[in-house]
Amino acid sequence: MASEKTKVGVIGCGGMGAAHVKTLAEHEAFELVAGCDINMAALDSLPPGVARYQDPEVMFERHKLDLVCLILPNHLYEPMAGLACVHGADVFTEKPFGHNLESCRAMIAALEAAGRRAWVGGQRKYSAHFRTARDILCGMQPDFIHALFTYFWAPAFADPGWRGDRAKSGGVALIDSGWHVLDLLSWLVGDPVSAFCQLSYLKSHPDTDDKAALQLRYRSGAIATVTISYTLPKSQLELTFAAGRESLLLNYERLALFEGAQETMSVPATRDEPLFRWMYDELVKARAGSPAAYVTDMYRAERIMAVVDAAYRSAASRRKRRIARPARRS
């Protein structure tokens, strides 16, 4: 007997939301029931037969949803997650999980009180060679990590929109762009205990951090240096993990393992990987209770947001800051 499909609604159907809509509509484990967006044109991404709304409360009232996907500016996640809790739906969001640590923890408290769960997207770790890297790193204990993530987002210079309003976005380089790297590091090697950070800001938008230089220290004594920018012309993601003479290099193109300067293993990236499809495959596993699912749950999201919080506090004070422990739960 086939398992019952998860009834899902999407709030935020334009831009990145359209990719989520397409994946959900094609995935055999989900039934895309409804979509919601204040912009009517964004609702054109929905397939025929899927209900369309501009008011999320009306959508929830008319449909019994198992899951709602929130693909929105991150300051809107908390009220929408609260609405999902009222109507008994689990939550999946794009990164980051809220616009600050306080908002993240408020969502978790509401979800726990309602007996609901949440997960956070981040597609890169589903690549096959990234999964292989995780298997290798389980047998390594890195003492030094270097991470670089850059790309070019042209609107930053002209009008960053809500991202340029710190009260809404919480920042950019660290909380938004940086989430990709911090999520990967959490998944690959665990969570750090302290952070030291320096930021640069756009002259035309002094509330917008566009570059970050971050140093993290781990309980094992390992340190990580992380460089992040979303205003440099070249798109790069590269991570290096060193453990004595052994090191692992990971980027968009390949995974490579070294002994000293001698390359001992190379795994090329697979072209045209269905990363969104694989992300939702992992979400299916997580909702079924599998502890091995790769998707980031709300508790890992909280730990990542704690790193972001410590980094911003460090940049403001120009001092190293300890990373807040997860909130105590009953």
KOLRO-193111 format. One record per residue (C-alpha): residue in one letter; x, y, z. Coordinates in steps of 0.25 Angstrom, whole numbers, padded with zeros to 4 digits, always signed. Example, Ala and Ser with C-alpha at 12.3 -4.5 7.8 and 13.67 -1.06 7.14 Angstrom:
<recs>
A+0049-0018+0031;S+0055-0004+0029;
</recs>
This chain:
<recs>
M+0000+0000+0000;A+0006+0013-0004;S+0008+0023+0007;E+0000+0036+0008;K+0005+0048+0002;T+0009+0060+0010;K+0000+0071+0008;V+0008+0084+0006;G+0006+0099+0003;V+0016+0109-0001;I+0016+0123+0004;G+0025+0132-0005;C+0024+0126-0019;G+0033+0136-0027;G+0048+0136-0029;M+0054+0124-0021;G+0040+0120-0017;A+0037+0116-0032;A+0048+0105-0031;H+0042+0100-0018;V+0028+0100-0025;K+0034+0092-0037;T+0041+0082-0028;L+0029+0079-0019;A+0019+0078-0031;E+0028+0067-0037;H+0032+0060-0024;E+0023+0047-0022;A+0024+0048-0007;F+0017+0062-0007;E+0003+0067-0011;L+0005+0082-0014;V-0009+0087-0010;A-0008+0102-0009;G+0001+0114-0011;C+0001+0128-0005;D+0008+0141-0009;I+0004+0156-0008;N+0009+0157-0023;M-0001+0151-0032;A+0009+0149-0043;A+0017+0141-0034;L+0006+0131-0033;D+0008+0128-0048;S+0019+0118-0043;L+0008+0109-0038;P+0003+0097-0047;P-0012+0097-0051;G-0021+0091-0040;V-0013+0097-0029;A-0021+0107-0020;R-0016+0121-0021;Y-0016+0131-0009;Q-0011+0145-0005;D-0015+0143+0009;P-0008+0132+0017;E-0019+0131+0028;V-0029+0128+0017;M-0020+0117+0011;F-0019+0111+0025;E-0034+0112+0028;R-0037+0105+0015;H-0027+0094+0014;K-0022+0084+0025;L-0007+0085+0022;D+0003+0075+0028;L+0015+0084+0024;V+0016+0099+0020;C+0029+0104+0012;L+0033+0118+0015;I+0041+0124+0004;L+0041+0139+0009;P+0049+0150+0015;N+0054+0144+0028;H+0047+0154+0037;L+0034+0148+0032;Y+0037+0134+0037;E+0033+0136+0051;P+0019+0141+0049;M+0017+0131+0038;A+0023+0119+0047;G+0013+0124+0058;L+0001+0123+0048;A+0006+0109+0044;C+0006+0105+0059;V-0008+0109+0061;H-0013+0101+0049;G-0004+0088+0052;A+0006+0089+0041;D+0021+0086+0041;V+0030+0097+0035;F+0041+0097+0025;T+0048+0110+0022;E+0059+0115+0013;K+0071+0120+0021;P+0074+0127+0030;F+0064+0122+0041;G+0059+0136+0046;H+0066+0150+0046;N+0073+0148+0059;L+0075+0138+0070;E+0064+0143+0078;S+0054+0141+0067;C+0060+0127+0064;R+0057+0123+0078;A+0043+0129+0079;M+0040+0120+0067;I+0045+0107+0073;A+0038+0110+0086;A+0025+0112+0078;L+0027+0099+0070;E+0030+0091+0082;A+0018+0096+0089;A+0009+0092+0077;G+0016+0079+0076;R+0021+0083+0062;R+0035+0082+0055;A+0043+0091+0046;W+0055+0089+0036;V+0063+0099+0028;G+0068+0098+0014;G+0082+0100+0008;Q+0084+0092-0004;R+0099+0091-0006;K+0102+0079+0004;Y+0093+0070-0004;S+0104+0069-0015;A+0109+0055-0016;H+0124+0059-0014;F+0120+0067-0002;R+0114+0055+0004;T+0126+0047+0001;A+0134+0058+0008;R+0125+0056+0020;D+0128+0041+0021;I+0143+0044+0020;L+0143+0055+0031;C+0136+0045+0040;G+0150+0039+0041;M+0158+0051+0042;Q+0160+0061+0053;P+0163+0074+0046;D+0172+0084+0054;F+0171+0095+0043;I+0159+0099+0034;H+0159+0109+0023;A+0146+0113+0016;L+0143+0123+0005;F+0130+0127+0000;T+0128+0138-0010;Y+0118+0142-0021;F+0113+0155-0028;W+0099+0161-0025;A+0098+0173-0033;P+0086+0179-0026;A+0094+0181-0013;F+0101+0193-0019;A+0088+0200-0024;D+0077+0196-0015;P+0078+0184-0006;G+0063+0185-0002;W+0059+0179+0011;R+0073+0172+0012;G+0079+0186+0014;D+0070+0188+0026;R+0076+0182+0038;A+0064+0182+0046;K+0058+0172+0036;S+0069+0164+0030;G+0078+0164+0043;G+0090+0166+0033;V+0095+0160+0020;A+0109+0155+0019;L+0108+0147+0032;I+0094+0143+0034;D+0090+0141+0019;S+0102+0138+0011;G+0110+0132+0022;W+0099+0122+0026;H+0103+0114+0014;V+0117+0112+0020;L+0113+0111+0034;D+0102+0101+0031;L+0113+0093+0024;L+0123+0094+0035;S+0113+0090+0045;W+0109+0078+0037;L+0123+0073+0033;V+0131+0076+0046;G+0121+0081+0057;D+0119+0094+0064;P+0130+0104+0069;V+0130+0110+0083;S+0135+0124+0080;A+0136+0134+0069;F+0144+0146+0065;C+0139+0154+0054;Q+0142+0167+0046;L+0132+0173+0035;S+0132+0183+0024;Y+0120+0191+0020;L+0115+0197+0007;K+0118+0212+0006;S+0105+0214+0000;H+0097+0205+0010;P+0105+0206+0023;D+0095+0197+0030;T+0099+0185+0020;D+0110+0176+0023;D+0115+0171+0010;K+0128+0164+0014;A+0132+0157+0027;A+0145+0151+0032;L+0142+0141+0043;Q+0151+0132+0052;L+0144+0121+0059;R+0150+0112+0070;Y+0145+0098+0073;R+0145+0090+0086;S+0156+0081+0081;G+0165+0093+0079;A+0163+0093+0064;I+0162+0107+0058;A+0154+0111+0045;T+0156+0124+0037;V+0144+0128+0028;T+0144+0138+0018;I+0130+0142+0012;S+0126+0153+0002;Y+0114+0155-0007;T+0120+0167-0015;L+0132+0160-0022;P+0131+0157-0036;K+0135+0142-0036;S+0126+0131-0030;Q+0134+0122-0021;L+0132+0112-0010;E+0144+0105-0005;L+0147+0098+0008;T+0160+0092+0013;F+0161+0083+0025;A+0175+0080+0030;A+0179+0069+0040;G+0194+0067+0042;R+0199+0063+0028;E+0186+0059+0023;S+0176+0070+0017;L+0163+0070+0009;L+0160+0080-0002;L+0145+0082-0005;N+0139+0092-0015;Y+0129+0093-0026;E+0137+0085-0036;R+0143+0073-0028;L+0147+0067-0015;A+0162+0064-0013;L+0170+0057-0002;F+0184+0060+0000;E+0196+0053+0008;G+0205+0065+0010;A+0206+0071-0005;Q+0202+0057-0011;E+0188+0056-0016;T+0183+0042-0012;M+0168+0043-0016;S+0160+0052-0025;V+0145+0051-0027;P+0139+0061-0038;A+0126+0068-0036;T+0114+0062-0044;R+0108+0071-0054;D+0093+0076-0053;E+0090+0069-0040;P+0076+0071-0035;L+0079+0077-0022;F+0065+0082-0019;R+0060+0068-0021;W+0070+0062-0012;M+0068+0073-0002;Y+0053+0069-0001;D+0057+0054-0001;E+0064+0057+0011;L+0053+0065+0017;V+0044+0052+0015;K+0054+0044+0023;A+0054+0055+0034;R+0039+0055+0035;A+0039+0040+0036;G+0048+0041+0048;S+0062+0037+0042;P+0073+0043+0050;A+0082+0041+0038;A+0075+0051+0029;Y+0084+0062+0024;V+0074+0073+0025;T+0076+0084+0036;D+0066+0083+0047;M+0062+0094+0056;Y+0072+0091+0066;R+0084+0091+0057;A+0078+0104+0051;E+0078+0109+0065;R+0093+0106+0067;I+0096+0112+0054;M+0089+0125+0058;A+0096+0125+0071;V+0109+0126+0063;V+0104+0137+0055;D+0099+0144+0067;A+0113+0143+0074;A+0120+0147+0061;Y+0112+0160+0060;R+0114+0163+0075;S+0129+0161+0073;A+0129+0170+0061;A+0122+0181+0069;S+0131+0180+0081;R+0144+0176+0073;R+0146+0165+0083;K+0145+0150+0083;R+0131+0145+0087;R+0126+0131+0093;I+0115+0125+0085;A+0102+0124+0093;R+0098+0110+0097;P+0085+0105+0092;A+0073+0109+0101;R+0070+0100+0112;R+0057+0092+0109;S+0048+0084+0118;
</recs>
